[in-house]
Amino acid sequence: MSLHLLLLLLLLSLTPSLLKASVHEYRSERFMSKGNAFVFHGGSEGIYSSSPSENFTSDSDSLSFIRFEKITFRRPEEVSNTSSLPIHAVVFEVEDRENIGGSAYGGQRAVCCTSDLAKLGVCSHGEIIHHPSSKDSAWPQVFGVSFVENELSATLLTRSIQITRTGMYNLYFIHCDPGLKDLVVEGKTIWKNPGGYLPGRMAPLMYFYGFMSLAFVLLGIFWFSQCARFWREVLPLQNCVTLVITLGMFEMALWYFDYAEFNETGVRPTVITIWAVTFGSIKRTCARVIILMVSMGYGVVRPTLGGFQSKVIMLGVTFFAASETLELLENVGAVSDFSGKARLFLVLPVAVLDAFFIIWIFKSLSATFKKLQTRRLLVKLDIYRKFTNALAVAILVSLGWICYELYFKSKDVYNEHWQNAWIIPAFWQLLSFSLLIVICSLWAPSQNSTRYAFSGSSGDSSGEFEKDDYTLTLIKPSPIPSHEVKNTSETTSLQADKEEPDLEEDKRE
């Protein structure tokens, strides 16, 4: 038992050094036909430049590079009786994308050299067409390997490419041999920035989540201290806010550790990522449900949700499932700055459910406002008015940001603006945190917390707040019509007449 424990500890101590790489792994991946070429996308990442080094080695901590390790191509045995055209690895910066491929007479661009281009002497038939970059003649980087007769596998030589220019780099494996249509690729490539192994788009988010962790801690200190001071006055609604703050603290901390671990080792920690995604999905779901409950007047004008409870729970569970699926697909195991098209199909359900939440929230707020105005609960009405204003501002800002996000992505088809892409997810975190601060300021525990709570009989809406002394003091006396004044004075005089004989009798006695 002790020997097994020792071996386990030794393995854990060696793991960081063995896995210190931002790894794009290829496990028998197949090529796809694109035009007259067969293509496999090996990865896309934003990489910051490092100073050129004559004694470049991939072991340096301050240099940027892309390293190829054990890249092996395998073909079926039935086509192994002949040699093949080269299989190329093509590495280029996104600004140089026009330098890959060409056309003979201004027609459709081709990646592989066609017979017409070969006749013009531009390239050799079956080769990859590429031209030197205007910024650096050594780019794009194109190199490859070929199959010899009766060979089932061919392996690229291990090499490292130093990155001396900041940009979005793409790797494609390309071949032009129709006989290799069933070719597969195995191995891995390692991508590194000067500050660590995080892809360039993700690097600023590590510092952002560190900042947000601190912000949630400060908000938590304020909220928990208020709850401790006025624990007798804490309402169920305030306990829900406590839950959201706690989930937010865990989420931000987990995202920070996820990115920090990824940056240090280059391997995305799957367990931490799943926990971060799950806490985030639970927090977003709870936040939306709580806002809906507040809008419906839970704990303020009604003691329970009544018949709406099952519908609210169903909507919350559906939103959690959709959000969790989207976030898992987008984050777990992701080591590339390239967004997959599958994400678009999962964004739609989340967007539809969000829209449903918004519509239901504002319809509920309208009904709650009417109740508060009818019963003239001015303090509660003022709080709800501030809450509604904050929510309306948040919705308008969200719509504006969605328009900007769509514009940003439509203009950034090739991820050229990857250095600013981190702002998009960061904005949504800041917006939700700002709305949470507003809710905390409006419903913070205090010695007067109970005045915001539901009071009275839930069965009789007209007498619901008759026992609320604080509410009664807020009701201003309305002007009494003249005929009512007259009737009142007459009633008073009649009562006085009835009382006078009694007083006289008392005196006589």
Wavefront OBJ file of the C-alpha trace (Angstrom):
o trace
v 0.000 0.000 0.000
v 2.798 2.399 0.921
v 4.621 1.528 -2.328
v 1.497 2.364 -4.366
v 1.130 5.662 -2.514
v 4.788 6.508 -3.165
v 4.402 5.769 -6.882
v 1.256 7.931 -7.007
v 3.007 10.875 -5.350
v 5.963 10.468 -7.727
v 3.614 10.481 -10.728
v 1.834 13.614 -9.490
v 5.155 15.398 -8.969
v 6.274 14.535 -12.509
v 2.983 15.432 -14.209
v 3.571 19.220 -14.614
v 6.923 18.675 -16.294
v 5.569 15.938 -18.568
v 2.503 17.941 -19.620
v 4.003 21.393 -19.842
v 2.568 22.161 -23.248
v -0.411 23.845 -24.910
v -1.352 20.716 -26.787
v -3.476 20.277 -29.881
v -3.818 16.522 -30.094
v -4.782 14.638 -33.244
v -6.216 11.164 -32.781
v -6.666 9.510 -36.188
v -8.265 12.667 -37.591
v -9.463 12.489 -41.198
v -8.876 14.979 -43.998
v -11.752 16.774 -45.734
v -12.036 17.568 -49.412
v -11.877 21.315 -50.096
v -11.806 22.232 -53.767
v -8.929 20.347 -55.345
v -7.165 19.747 -52.006
v -7.594 17.540 -48.949
v -7.385 19.605 -45.764
v -7.249 19.079 -42.005
v -7.332 22.094 -39.663
v -4.647 21.654 -36.994
v -5.457 24.691 -34.838
v -5.747 28.472 -34.593
v -4.327 30.595 -31.800
v -3.404 34.183 -31.168
v 0.282 34.319 -30.303
v 2.246 37.288 -28.999
v 5.691 37.834 -30.458
v 8.971 37.237 -28.703
v 12.382 38.683 -29.530
v 14.269 36.711 -32.202
v 16.850 34.390 -30.697
v 19.764 32.852 -32.569
v 20.043 30.066 -29.996
v 16.342 29.306 -30.093
v 15.133 26.293 -28.133
v 11.577 25.402 -27.232
v 12.606 25.006 -23.598
v 12.849 28.767 -23.086
v 10.104 30.288 -20.909
v 10.149 33.717 -22.571
v 9.869 32.675 -26.233
v 6.835 32.044 -28.426
v 6.794 28.980 -30.629
v 4.816 26.229 -32.332
v 6.359 22.789 -31.940
v 5.514 19.659 -33.940
v 5.833 16.387 -32.072
v 5.303 12.914 -33.508
v 3.053 14.049 -36.343
v 2.347 10.802 -38.168
v 0.213 10.229 -41.261
v -1.290 6.788 -41.903
v -2.809 5.414 -45.093
v -4.774 2.218 -45.834
v -2.828 -0.868 -46.830
v -4.621 -1.212 -50.189
v -3.044 2.032 -51.482
v 0.432 1.424 -50.027
v 1.934 -0.108 -53.170
v 2.918 3.265 -54.617
v 4.703 6.392 -53.471
v 2.642 9.532 -52.875
v 2.654 13.257 -53.339
v 3.864 15.235 -50.278
v 1.620 15.895 -47.279
v 2.336 19.462 -46.182
v 2.072 21.315 -42.896
v 1.191 24.941 -43.668
v 1.606 27.546 -40.902
v 0.635 31.135 -41.671
v -0.469 34.332 -39.973
v -4.062 35.290 -40.823
v -2.967 38.469 -42.645
v -1.032 36.269 -45.092
v -4.003 34.071 -45.962
v -4.090 35.425 -49.533
v -0.580 34.057 -50.020
v -1.949 30.512 -49.873
v -3.422 29.281 -53.171
v -3.766 30.944 -56.545
v -5.604 30.958 -59.897
v -4.413 30.754 -63.468
v -6.636 33.328 -65.189
v -8.380 35.115 -62.335
v -10.855 32.292 -61.791
v -11.539 30.252 -58.680
v -8.593 30.015 -56.311
v -6.993 26.614 -55.920
v -4.715 25.411 -53.117
v -3.083 22.646 -55.142
v -1.150 23.477 -58.277
v -3.321 22.832 -61.327
v -2.140 21.801 -64.774
v -2.791 25.335 -66.106
v -0.650 26.910 -63.372
v 2.033 24.298 -63.937
v 2.128 25.202 -67.672
v 2.622 28.850 -66.686
v 5.606 27.818 -64.577
v 4.097 29.223 -61.392
v 4.303 25.942 -59.488
v 4.845 22.208 -59.810
v 1.850 19.985 -60.441
v 0.495 18.534 -57.166
v 2.337 20.991 -54.924
v 0.828 23.529 -52.500
v 0.637 27.040 -53.971
v 2.113 29.655 -51.626
v 3.849 32.995 -51.948
v 6.223 34.786 -49.532
v 4.700 37.290 -47.132
v 5.395 40.967 -47.750
v 6.282 41.377 -44.062
v 8.546 38.348 -43.710
v 9.829 36.360 -46.673
v 10.285 33.260 -44.479
v 6.513 32.990 -44.044
v 4.272 31.079 -44.622
v 6.083 28.059 -43.264
v 5.481 25.065 -45.538
v 7.114 21.667 -45.059
v 6.056 18.090 -45.480
v 6.703 14.401 -45.887
v 5.858 11.766 -48.503
v 5.033 8.074 -48.459
v 7.490 5.729 -50.151
v 6.379 2.503 -51.773
v 4.862 -0.091 -49.371
v 5.002 2.361 -46.449
v 1.882 2.616 -44.275
v 2.973 5.609 -42.174
v 5.052 8.727 -42.652
v 6.257 10.973 -39.815
v 7.189 14.649 -39.882
v 10.512 15.542 -38.363
v 10.180 17.154 -34.926
v 10.673 20.896 -35.280
v 9.895 24.174 -33.525
v 8.889 27.396 -35.261
v 9.742 30.592 -33.402
v 7.046 33.312 -33.493
v 8.532 36.807 -33.855
v 5.403 38.626 -35.042
v 2.183 39.004 -33.050
v -0.802 37.580 -34.868
v -3.459 34.908 -35.263
v -1.646 31.801 -36.514
v -3.298 28.949 -38.371
v -2.078 25.435 -39.013
v -3.403 23.257 -41.819
v -2.272 19.865 -43.009
v -2.860 19.690 -46.770
v -2.203 17.170 -49.536
v -3.157 16.981 -53.211
v -3.082 13.212 -53.763
v -6.533 11.693 -54.555
v -5.132 8.293 -53.619
v -4.800 9.474 -50.007
v -8.436 10.434 -49.486
v -8.635 8.068 -46.475
v -5.475 9.483 -44.873
v -5.505 10.113 -41.102
v -3.185 12.183 -38.922
v -1.942 11.489 -35.385
v 0.326 13.334 -32.971
v 0.296 16.767 -31.414
v 1.436 20.352 -31.815
v 2.470 22.611 -28.951
v 1.718 26.363 -28.987
v 3.225 28.819 -26.515
v 3.048 32.545 -25.724
v 5.821 34.470 -23.912
v 3.761 34.585 -20.699
v 2.662 30.962 -20.713
v 0.623 28.403 -22.588
v -2.739 30.153 -22.618
v -4.012 30.994 -26.121
v -3.723 34.708 -26.773
v -7.495 35.303 -26.695
v -7.771 33.691 -23.255
v -4.681 35.227 -21.629
v -6.325 38.507 -20.459
v -9.256 36.565 -18.993
v -7.018 35.001 -16.341
v -6.309 38.445 -14.871
v -9.947 39.468 -15.332
v -11.222 36.495 -13.318
v -8.643 37.254 -10.641
v -10.080 40.777 -10.412
v -13.660 39.453 -10.347
v -12.759 36.983 -7.586
v -11.580 39.909 -5.465
v -14.733 41.900 -6.299
v -17.001 39.018 -5.242
v -15.018 38.590 -2.011
v -15.528 42.281 -1.149
v -19.250 42.062 -1.974
v -19.487 38.861 0.068
v -17.813 40.489 3.073
v -20.354 43.330 2.984
v -23.368 41.067 2.490
v -22.387 38.369 5.002
v -21.556 40.988 7.655
v -25.005 42.519 7.185
v -26.616 39.092 7.437
v -24.653 38.379 10.629
v -25.586 41.731 12.194
v -29.302 41.435 11.465
v -29.723 37.671 11.352
v -33.110 37.911 13.057
v -34.391 40.149 10.268
v -33.096 38.110 7.297
v -35.823 37.257 4.776
v -36.035 34.192 2.475
v -35.397 36.468 -0.497
v -32.158 37.676 1.090
v -31.079 34.063 1.620
v -31.496 33.574 -2.139
v -29.193 36.540 -2.777
v -26.668 34.983 -0.390
v -26.765 31.830 -2.507
v -26.064 33.772 -5.718
v -23.111 35.624 -4.141
v -21.648 32.354 -2.854
v -22.011 30.703 -6.265
v -20.399 33.737 -7.889
v -17.402 33.569 -5.550
v -16.867 29.891 -6.368
v -17.355 30.454 -10.101
v -14.832 33.294 -10.373
v -12.262 31.458 -8.254
v -12.643 28.276 -10.309
v -12.277 30.138 -13.605
v -9.140 31.836 -12.324
v -7.595 28.532 -11.222
v -8.677 26.922 -14.493
v -6.867 29.557 -16.555
v -3.878 29.710 -14.223
v -3.417 25.934 -14.423
v -3.854 26.007 -18.194
v -1.298 28.807 -18.483
v 1.212 26.935 -16.320
v 0.952 23.447 -17.780
v -0.658 23.984 -21.172
v -3.190 21.230 -20.502
v -6.723 22.371 -19.717
v -7.739 20.919 -16.318
v -10.967 19.170 -17.277
v -12.292 18.685 -13.734
v -11.799 22.339 -12.760
v -13.317 23.497 -16.048
v -16.423 21.350 -15.548
v -16.874 22.651 -12.009
v -16.408 26.267 -13.157
v -18.952 25.774 -15.963
v -21.428 24.086 -13.609
v -21.175 26.743 -10.884
v -21.564 29.427 -13.541
v -24.657 27.788 -15.028
v -26.231 27.323 -11.589
v -25.470 30.946 -10.701
v -26.997 32.304 -13.916
v -30.072 30.120 -13.470
v -30.542 31.131 -9.812
v -30.043 34.809 -10.663
v -32.733 34.723 -13.352
v -35.162 32.773 -11.172
v -34.612 35.140 -8.230
v -35.185 38.211 -10.410
v -38.382 36.583 -11.691
v -39.507 35.792 -8.135
v -38.802 39.372 -7.041
v -40.744 40.669 -10.045
v -43.688 38.459 -9.116
v -43.667 39.989 -5.640
v -42.560 36.863 -3.768
v -42.118 37.692 -0.099
v -43.368 41.248 -0.677
v -46.957 41.096 -1.944
v -47.399 37.325 -1.887
v -46.101 34.710 0.581
v -45.691 31.969 -2.071
v -45.574 31.643 -5.840
v -48.726 29.561 -5.774
v -49.535 27.914 -9.090
v -46.541 29.544 -10.777
v -43.989 27.584 -8.732
v -43.884 24.521 -10.988
v -43.628 26.712 -14.113
v -40.769 28.730 -12.635
v -38.912 25.554 -11.661
v -39.465 24.039 -15.117
v -38.138 27.172 -16.841
v -35.121 27.272 -14.525
v -34.236 23.606 -15.106
v -34.572 24.006 -18.892
v -32.360 27.094 -18.883
v -29.738 25.338 -16.742
v -29.619 22.358 -19.117
v -29.241 24.579 -22.202
v -26.641 26.838 -20.587
v -24.634 23.916 -19.182
v -24.533 22.167 -22.570
v -23.377 25.324 -24.345
v -20.653 26.117 -21.813
v -19.379 22.528 -21.691
v -19.032 22.418 -25.469
v -17.310 25.786 -25.580
v -14.866 25.361 -22.695
v -14.160 21.766 -21.717
v -11.020 20.614 -23.481
v -10.882 23.716 -25.702
v -7.316 24.806 -26.440
v -7.926 26.748 -29.638
v -8.996 30.303 -30.391
v -11.178 29.018 -33.210
v -14.940 28.914 -32.504
v -16.809 25.932 -33.911
v -20.025 26.280 -35.903
v -21.769 23.833 -33.569
v -21.866 26.583 -30.947
v -24.351 28.561 -33.042
v -26.962 25.816 -32.720
v -26.635 25.793 -28.919
v -26.690 29.585 -28.509
v -30.220 29.772 -29.940
v -32.035 27.826 -27.152
v -30.275 29.889 -24.469
v -31.213 33.126 -26.247
v -34.871 32.051 -26.584
v -35.088 31.087 -22.898
v -33.462 34.389 -21.902
v -36.061 36.257 -23.952
v -38.825 34.275 -22.239
v -37.385 35.206 -18.836
v -37.310 38.901 -19.792
v -40.906 38.942 -21.050
v -42.192 37.132 -17.960
v -40.184 39.400 -15.618
v -41.577 42.626 -17.040
v -45.151 41.308 -17.168
v -44.822 40.301 -13.520
v -43.349 43.671 -12.595
v -46.309 45.419 -14.199
v -48.765 43.350 -12.133
v -46.772 43.889 -8.938
v -46.679 47.645 -9.542
v -50.446 47.737 -9.836
v -50.860 45.896 -6.532
v -48.442 48.173 -4.714
v -50.067 51.305 -6.122
v -53.558 50.054 -5.259
v -52.545 49.373 -1.656
v -50.399 52.523 -1.521
v -47.300 50.786 -0.156
v -44.983 53.676 -0.947
v -41.735 52.288 0.480
v -42.071 48.997 -1.377
v -43.207 50.845 -4.479
v -40.092 53.032 -4.385
v -37.815 49.976 -4.108
v -39.537 48.264 -7.005
v -39.322 51.412 -9.087
v -35.535 51.560 -8.567
v -35.238 47.843 -9.279
v -37.262 48.186 -12.492
v -35.151 51.127 -13.671
v -31.939 49.182 -13.054
v -33.348 46.145 -14.847
v -34.506 48.239 -17.806
v -31.065 49.850 -18.112
v -29.432 46.413 -17.974
v -31.738 45.115 -20.735
v -31.078 48.129 -22.967
v -27.327 47.861 -22.442
v -27.530 44.124 -23.176
v -29.377 44.710 -26.451
v -26.841 47.344 -27.460
v -23.966 45.029 -26.620
v -25.542 42.142 -28.549
v -25.709 44.401 -31.615
v -22.058 45.341 -31.115
v -21.105 41.689 -30.637
v -22.843 40.696 -33.866
v -21.107 43.559 -35.668
v -17.755 42.609 -34.140
v -18.056 38.975 -35.192
v -19.344 39.818 -38.668
v -16.302 42.035 -39.238
v -13.896 39.548 -37.658
v -14.475 36.451 -39.780
v -10.805 35.449 -39.614
v -10.276 36.322 -35.905
v -7.939 39.191 -36.751
v -9.135 41.159 -33.715
v -8.445 38.317 -31.298
v -6.629 40.638 -28.858
v -9.950 42.371 -28.048
v -12.163 39.273 -28.113
v -11.827 38.703 -24.340
v -13.874 41.858 -23.712
v -17.083 40.157 -24.936
v -17.351 37.460 -22.212
v -15.911 39.888 -19.646
v -18.703 42.396 -20.348
v -21.459 39.898 -19.515
v -19.776 39.055 -16.221
v -19.487 42.757 -15.342
v -23.119 43.431 -16.275
v -24.482 40.587 -14.145
v -22.229 41.637 -11.264
v -23.466 45.250 -11.524
v -27.095 44.087 -11.392
v -26.257 41.936 -8.369
v -24.797 44.996 -6.625
v -28.036 46.900 -7.295
v -30.101 44.068 -5.782
v -27.771 43.905 -2.764
v -28.081 47.645 -2.184
v -31.890 47.579 -2.419
v -32.480 44.469 -0.302
v -29.524 44.550 2.080
v -30.352 43.114 5.532
v -31.068 45.835 8.091
v -33.048 46.405 11.251
v -36.007 47.454 9.089
v -35.858 44.485 6.688
v -39.264 43.213 7.792
v -40.985 46.299 6.408
v -40.193 44.995 2.893
v -41.687 41.576 3.652
v -45.147 40.215 3.021
v -47.590 40.910 5.840
v -51.235 40.035 6.336
v -53.654 37.369 5.221
v -52.859 35.840 1.844
v -56.465 34.792 1.366
v -57.970 38.255 1.355
v -56.175 40.606 -0.939
v -58.151 43.611 0.250
v -57.170 43.035 3.853
v -53.717 41.712 3.105
v -51.866 44.577 4.708
v -54.348 45.713 7.347
v -52.111 44.449 10.148
v -49.017 46.160 8.836
v -48.649 49.190 11.130
v -45.808 50.590 9.068
v -47.930 50.412 5.940
v -50.872 52.184 7.572
v -48.709 55.149 8.459
v -47.862 55.566 4.804
v -51.487 55.926 3.686
v -52.291 59.597 3.222
v -55.878 60.678 4.112
v -57.777 61.541 0.977
v -60.057 64.635 0.814
v -63.626 63.756 1.924
v -66.487 64.876 -0.358
v -68.805 67.586 1.025
v -71.873 65.329 1.287
v -69.818 62.782 3.202
v -68.573 65.528 5.505
v -72.167 66.566 6.128
v -73.249 63.039 6.837
v -70.311 62.581 9.137
v -71.097 65.781 11.076
v -74.747 64.756 11.378
v -73.769 61.338 12.641
v -71.419 62.923 15.146
v -74.118 65.317 16.417
v -76.599 62.464 16.785
v -74.076 60.495 18.778
v -73.437 63.555 20.934
v -77.179 63.971 21.561
v -77.408 60.373 22.662
v -74.474 60.760 24.991
v -75.724 63.995 26.636
v -78.631 62.387 28.585
v -76.260 59.817 29.906
v -73.926 62.521 31.120
v -76.841 64.356 32.748
v -78.008 61.190 34.447
v -74.512 60.659 35.748
v -74.487 64.156 37.198
v -77.852 63.674 38.829
v -76.620 60.538 40.470
l 1 2 3 4 5 6 7 8 9 10 11 12 13 14 15 16 17 18 19 20 21 22 23 24 25 26 27 28 29 30 31 32 33 34 35 36 37 38 39 40 41 42 43 44 45 46 47 48 49 50 51 52 53 54 55 56 57 58 59 60 61 62 63 64 65 66 67 68 69 70 71 72 73 74 75 76 77 78 79 80 81 82 83 84 85 86 87 88 89 90 91 92 93 94 95 96 97 98 99 100 101 102 103 104 105 106 107 108 109 110 111 112 113 114 115 116 117 118 119 120 121 122 123 124 125 126 127 128 129 130 131 132 133 134 135 136 137 138 139 140 141 142 143 144 145 146 147 148 149 150 151 152 153 154 155 156 157 158 159 160 161 162 163 164 165 166 167 168 169 170 171 172 173 174 175 176 177 178 179 180 181 182 183 184 185 186 187 188 189 190 191 192 193 194 195 196 197 198 199 200 201 202 203 204 205 206 207 208 209 210 211 212 213 214 215 216 217 218 219 220 221 222 223 224 225 226 227 228 229 230 231 232 233 234 235 236 237 238 239 240 241 242 243 244 245 246 247 248 249 250 251 252 253 254 255 256 257 258 259 260 261 262 263 264 265 266 267 268 269 270 271 272 273 274 275 276 277 278 279 280 281 282 283 284 285 286 287 288 289 290 291 292 293 294 295 296 297 298 299 300 301 302 303 304 305 306 307 308 309 310 311 312 313 314 315 316 317 318 319 320 321 322 323 324 325 326 327 328 329 330 331 332 333 334 335 336 337 338 339 340 341 342 343 344 345 346 347 348 349 350 351 352 353 354 355 356 357 358 359 360 361 362 363 364 365 366 367 368 369 370 371 372 373 374 375 376 377 378 379 380 381 382 383 384 385 386 387 388 389 390 391 392 393 394 395 396 397 398 399 400 401 402 403 404 405 406 407 408 409 410 411 412 413 414 415 416 417 418 419 420 421 422 423 424 425 426 427 428 429 430 431 432 433 434 435 436 437 438 439 440 441 442 443 444 445 446 447 448 449 450 451 452 453 454 455 456 457 458 459 460 461 462 463 464 465 466 467 468 469 470 471 472 473 474 475 476 477 478 479 480 481 482 483 484 485 486 487 488 489 490 491 492 493 494 495 496 497 498 499 500 501 502 503 504 505 506 507 508 509
